[in-house]
Each structure stands twice: as structure tokens, then as C-alpha cells.
Amino acid sequence: MGVEKTGEKYRCSVCGNEVVVTKVGGGELVCCSKPMEKIEG
């Protein structure tokens, strides 16, 4: 799943790192060699 819009929140299921999208550039967020999971916020 790629990033779609600003304000989306993602979490790493391995280390717990969380990010909020401030600029959409396409692609997929990856952390600890695994795709990050989109979280509701």
C-alpha cells in the first residue's frame, strides 16, 4: 500500500517507530526491512 495523502500515520510492527506524512511522493514506507502499517488517527 502506498502513501496516498498528507496526515496519514504509519507504524513499524517491529520497532514501533511512527511517522506522519507531511508530503506525498508516492511509494511505500519501509522500516526494519518491512512495510510500515497504516494506523488510524
N, CA, C and O atoms as a CHARMM CRD file, in Angstrom:
* protein
*
  164
    1    1 MET  N      0.84700  -1.17400   0.00000 PROA 1      0.00000
    2    1 MET  CA     0.00000   0.00000   0.00000 PROA 1      0.00000
    3    1 MET  C      0.89600   1.24300   0.00000 PROA 1      0.00000
    4    1 MET  O      1.79200   1.36600   0.83500 PROA 1      0.00000
    5    2 GLY  N      0.65800   2.13200  -0.91000 PROA 2      0.00000
    6    2 GLY  CA     1.44400   3.34600  -0.99700 PROA 2      0.00000
    7    2 GLY  C      0.81400   4.48900  -0.22400 PROA 2      0.00000
    8    2 GLY  O     -0.36300   4.44600   0.13400 PROA 2      0.00000
    9    3 VAL  N      1.60600   5.49700   0.02300 PROA 3      0.00000
   10    3 VAL  CA     1.13500   6.69900   0.70700 PROA 3      0.00000
   11    3 VAL  C      0.17300   7.43700  -0.21800 PROA 3      0.00000
   12    3 VAL  O      0.47100   7.62700  -1.39800 PROA 3      0.00000
   13    4 GLU  N     -0.97500   7.85200   0.30600 PROA 4      0.00000
   14    4 GLU  CA    -1.99700   8.48900  -0.51200 PROA 4      0.00000
   15    4 GLU  C     -2.19600   9.97300  -0.23300 PROA 4      0.00000
   16    4 GLU  O     -2.46300  10.74300  -1.15500 PROA 4      0.00000
   17    5 LYS  N     -2.06900  10.39200   1.04800 PROA 5      0.00000
   18    5 LYS  CA    -2.32300  11.80100   1.36000 PROA 5      0.00000
   19    5 LYS  C     -1.57000  12.24000   2.61500 PROA 5      0.00000
   20    5 LYS  O     -1.13800  11.41400   3.41900 PROA 5      0.00000
   21    6 THR  N     -1.42400  13.55000   2.76200 PROA 6      0.00000
   22    6 THR  CA    -0.76100  14.07800   3.94700 PROA 6      0.00000
   23    6 THR  C     -1.62200  13.79600   5.18300 PROA 6      0.00000
   24    6 THR  O     -2.84500  13.69700   5.08900 PROA 6      0.00000
   25    7 GLY  N     -0.98000  13.67300   6.31600 PROA 7      0.00000
   26    7 GLY  CA    -1.66900  13.43300   7.56800 PROA 7      0.00000
   27    7 GLY  C     -1.82200  11.95800   7.91600 PROA 7      0.00000
   28    7 GLY  O     -2.18400  11.62700   9.04500 PROA 7      0.00000
   29    8 GLU  N     -1.54900  11.06300   6.95900 PROA 8      0.00000
   30    8 GLU  CA    -1.64200   9.64000   7.25400 PROA 8      0.00000
   31    8 GLU  C     -0.57800   9.26300   8.28300 PROA 8      0.00000
   32    8 GLU  O      0.49800   9.85900   8.32200 PROA 8      0.00000
   33    9 LYS  N     -0.88500   8.27900   9.10700 PROA 9      0.00000
   34    9 LYS  CA     0.05000   7.81800  10.13900 PROA 9      0.00000
   35    9 LYS  C      0.40400   6.36600   9.87600 PROA 9      0.00000
   36    9 LYS  O     -0.44700   5.55600   9.50800 PROA 9      0.00000
   37   10 TYR  N      1.68400   6.05400  10.07500 PROA 10     0.00000
   38   10 TYR  CA     2.18500   4.70100   9.86800 PROA 10     0.00000
   39   10 TYR  C      3.01500   4.26500  11.05800 PROA 10     0.00000
   40   10 TYR  O      3.67300   5.08200  11.70100 PROA 10     0.00000
   41   11 ARG  N      2.98100   2.94100  11.35500 PROA 11     0.00000
   42   11 ARG  CA     3.73500   2.38300  12.47400 PROA 11     0.00000
   43   11 ARG  C      4.51000   1.15600  11.99900 PROA 11     0.00000
   44   11 ARG  O      4.01600   0.36500  11.19500 PROA 11     0.00000
   45   12 CYS  N      5.74000   1.01100  12.51400 PROA 12     0.00000
   46   12 CYS  CA     6.54600  -0.17300  12.25200 PROA 12     0.00000
   47   12 CYS  C      6.13500  -1.26500  13.23400 PROA 12     0.00000
   48   12 CYS  O      6.12300  -1.04200  14.44500 PROA 12     0.00000
   49   13 SER  N      5.80000  -2.44600  12.71200 PROA 13     0.00000
   50   13 SER  CA     5.37700  -3.55100  13.57800 PROA 13     0.00000
   51   13 SER  C      6.54900  -4.19400  14.30900 PROA 13     0.00000
   52   13 SER  O      6.34200  -4.99000  15.22500 PROA 13     0.00000
   53   14 VAL  N      7.78600  -3.85800  13.91300 PROA 14     0.00000
   54   14 VAL  CA     8.96900  -4.44100  14.54800 PROA 14     0.00000
   55   14 VAL  C      9.46200  -3.56400  15.71000 PROA 14     0.00000
   56   14 VAL  O      9.57600  -4.03800  16.84000 PROA 14     0.00000
   57   15 CYS  N      9.75300  -2.28300  15.42900 PROA 15     0.00000
   58   15 CYS  CA    10.34700  -1.42000  16.45700 PROA 15     0.00000
   59   15 CYS  C      9.37400  -0.40400  17.06200 PROA 15     0.00000
   60   15 CYS  O      9.68700   0.22200  18.07400 PROA 15     0.00000
   61   16 GLY  N      8.19300  -0.23600  16.44700 PROA 16     0.00000
   62   16 GLY  CA     7.20900   0.69500  16.98700 PROA 16     0.00000
   63   16 GLY  C      7.37200   2.12600  16.51200 PROA 16     0.00000
   64   16 GLY  O      6.61400   2.99800  16.94000 PROA 16     0.00000
   65   17 ASN  N      8.34300   2.40100  15.63500 PROA 17     0.00000
   66   17 ASN  CA     8.54400   3.73300  15.09300 PROA 17     0.00000
   67   17 ASN  C      7.26400   4.20000  14.40900 PROA 17     0.00000
   68   17 ASN  O      6.63600   3.42600  13.68600 PROA 17     0.00000
   69   18 GLU  N      6.86300   5.46600  14.62700 PROA 18     0.00000
   70   18 GLU  CA     5.66800   6.01900  13.99100 PROA 18     0.00000
   71   18 GLU  C      6.03200   7.25300  13.18900 PROA 18     0.00000
   72   18 GLU  O      6.89800   8.03200  13.58700 PROA 18     0.00000
   73   19 VAL  N      5.35500   7.43000  12.04000 PROA 19     0.00000
   74   19 VAL  CA     5.57600   8.59700  11.20000 PROA 19     0.00000
   75   19 VAL  C      4.24500   9.18600  10.75900 PROA 19     0.00000
   76   19 VAL  O      3.24600   8.47600  10.64600 PROA 19     0.00000
   77   20 VAL  N      4.24200  10.49400  10.50900 PROA 20     0.00000
   78   20 VAL  CA     3.09400  11.19100   9.94400 PROA 20     0.00000
   79   20 VAL  C      3.54500  11.78000   8.61400 PROA 20     0.00000
   80   20 VAL  O      4.58300  12.43900   8.55000 PROA 20     0.00000
   81   21 VAL  N      2.78500  11.55300   7.56100 PROA 21     0.00000
   82   21 VAL  CA     3.13700  12.02400   6.22800 PROA 21     0.00000
   83   21 VAL  C      2.91400  13.53400   6.12600 PROA 21     0.00000
   84   21 VAL  O      1.82600  14.03200   6.41500 PROA 21     0.00000
   85   22 THR  N      3.96100  14.25500   5.71000 PROA 22     0.00000
   86   22 THR  CA     3.84600  15.70100   5.51700 PROA 22     0.00000
   87   22 THR  C      3.92100  16.08400   4.04200 PROA 22     0.00000
   88   22 THR  O      3.52900  17.18900   3.66700 PROA 22     0.00000
   89   23 LYS  N      4.42500  15.17200   3.20200 PROA 23     0.00000
   90   23 LYS  CA     4.49200  15.42000   1.76400 PROA 23     0.00000
   91   23 LYS  C      4.36600  14.08100   1.04400 PROA 23     0.00000
   92   23 LYS  O      5.11500  13.14600   1.32500 PROA 23     0.00000
   93   24 VAL  N      3.41900  13.99500   0.11900 PROA 24     0.00000
   94   24 VAL  CA     3.18800  12.75600  -0.61700 PROA 24     0.00000
   95   24 VAL  C      4.12800  12.70600  -1.81300 PROA 24     0.00000
   96   24 VAL  O      4.15100  13.61600  -2.64200 PROA 24     0.00000
   97   25 GLY  N      4.89700  11.63500  -1.88800 PROA 25     0.00000
   98   25 GLY  CA     5.81500  11.46300  -3.00200 PROA 25     0.00000
   99   25 GLY  C      5.62100  10.12400  -3.68800 PROA 25     0.00000
  100   25 GLY  O      6.36100   9.77900  -4.61000 PROA 25     0.00000
  101   26 GLY  N      4.62600   9.36700  -3.24000 PROA 26     0.00000
  102   26 GLY  CA     4.38400   8.04400  -3.79500 PROA 26     0.00000
  103   26 GLY  C      5.26800   7.02100  -3.12100 PROA 26     0.00000
  104   26 GLY  O      6.08500   7.37100  -2.26900 PROA 26     0.00000
  105   27 GLY  N      5.11800   5.77700  -3.48400 PROA 27     0.00000
  106   27 GLY  CA     5.93200   4.72000  -2.91700 PROA 27     0.00000
  107   27 GLY  C      5.36800   4.20800  -1.61200 PROA 27     0.00000
  108   27 GLY  O      4.26500   4.56600  -1.20000 PROA 27     0.00000
  109   28 GLU  N      6.15600   3.35800  -0.97100 PROA 28     0.00000
  110   28 GLU  CA     5.74400   2.68400   0.25100 PROA 28     0.00000
  111   28 GLU  C      6.76100   2.96000   1.35100 PROA 28     0.00000
  112   28 GLU  O      7.96600   2.95900   1.10200 PROA 28     0.00000
  113   29 LEU  N      6.27600   3.19600   2.57100 PROA 29     0.00000
  114   29 LEU  CA     7.17600   3.42600   3.69800 PROA 29     0.00000
  115   29 LEU  C      7.65900   2.08400   4.23700 PROA 29     0.00000
  116   29 LEU  O      6.86900   1.15800   4.42300 PROA 29     0.00000
  117   30 VAL  N      8.97300   1.98600   4.48600 PROA 30     0.00000
  118   30 VAL  CA     9.58100   0.74400   4.96400 PROA 30     0.00000
  119   30 VAL  C     10.45900   1.05000   6.17500 PROA 30     0.00000
  120   30 VAL  O     11.19100   2.03900   6.19000 PROA 30     0.00000
  121   31 CYS  N     10.37600   0.18800   7.19000 PROA 31     0.00000
  122   31 CYS  CA    11.19700   0.31500   8.38900 PROA 31     0.00000
  123   31 CYS  C     11.55700  -1.09600   8.83200 PROA 31     0.00000
  124   31 CYS  O     10.72600  -1.99900   8.73400 PROA 31     0.00000
  125   32 CYS  N     12.76700  -1.30200   9.31300 PROA 32     0.00000
  126   32 CYS  CA    13.22700  -2.62700   9.75200 PROA 32     0.00000
  127   32 CYS  C     13.02400  -3.66900   8.64800 PROA 32     0.00000
  128   32 CYS  O     12.70200  -4.82400   8.92900 PROA 32     0.00000
  129   33 SER  N     13.21200  -3.25600   7.39900 PROA 33     0.00000
  130   33 SER  CA    13.10100  -4.11200   6.21500 PROA 33     0.00000
  131   33 SER  C     11.69400  -4.65900   5.98000 PROA 33     0.00000
  132   33 SER  O     11.52900  -5.64100   5.25500 PROA 33     0.00000
  133   34 LYS  N     10.66300  -4.02800   6.59100 PROA 34     0.00000
  134   34 LYS  CA     9.27500  -4.46300   6.38700 PROA 34     0.00000
  135   34 LYS  C      8.40600  -3.23400   6.10300 PROA 34     0.00000
  136   34 LYS  O      8.68400  -2.14500   6.60400 PROA 34     0.00000
  137   35 PRO  N      7.35500  -3.41200   5.29800 PROA 35     0.00000
  138   35 PRO  CA     6.44100  -2.29300   5.03500 PROA 35     0.00000
  139   35 PRO  C      5.79400  -1.81000   6.33800 PROA 35     0.00000
  140   35 PRO  O      5.41900  -2.61600   7.18900 PROA 35     0.00000
  141   36 MET  N      5.66900  -0.50000   6.48100 PROA 36     0.00000
  142   36 MET  CA     5.02000   0.05600   7.66100 PROA 36     0.00000
  143   36 MET  C      3.50300  -0.10300   7.52500 PROA 36     0.00000
  144   36 MET  O      2.97000  -0.10500   6.41600 PROA 36     0.00000
  145   37 GLU  N      2.81300  -0.23700   8.66600 PROA 37     0.00000
  146   37 GLU  CA     1.36400  -0.41800   8.69300 PROA 37     0.00000
  147   37 GLU  C      0.67900   0.92600   8.89600 PROA 37     0.00000
  148   37 GLU  O      1.05500   1.69700   9.77900 PROA 37     0.00000
  149   38 LYS  N     -0.32800   1.20100   8.07500 PROA 38     0.00000
  150   38 LYS  CA    -1.10500   2.42000   8.23300 PROA 38     0.00000
  151   38 LYS  C     -1.96800   2.27200   9.47500 PROA 38     0.00000
  152   38 LYS  O     -2.60000   1.23700   9.68500 PROA 38     0.00000
  153   39 ILE  N     -1.98900   3.33600  10.31100 PROA 39     0.00000
  154   39 ILE  CA    -2.81200   3.31200  11.52800 PROA 39     0.00000
  155   39 ILE  C     -3.83800   4.42200  11.44300 PROA 39     0.00000
  156   39 ILE  O     -3.61900   5.44300  10.79200 PROA 39     0.00000
  157   40 GLU  N     -4.94400   4.21200  12.09900 PROA 40     0.00000
  158   40 GLU  CA    -5.99600   5.23200  12.14700 PROA 40     0.00000
  159   40 GLU  C     -5.62200   6.26100  13.18700 PROA 40     0.00000
  160   40 GLU  O     -5.05800   5.93400  14.23100 PROA 40     0.00000
  161   41 GLY  N     -5.94100   7.50400  12.89400 PROA 41     0.00000
  162   41 GLY  CA    -5.57500   8.52400  13.84800 PROA 41     0.00000
  163   41 GLY  C     -6.42700   9.67900  13.68700 PROA 41     0.00000
  164   41 GLY  O     -6.27500  10.66400  14.41100 PROA 41     0.00000
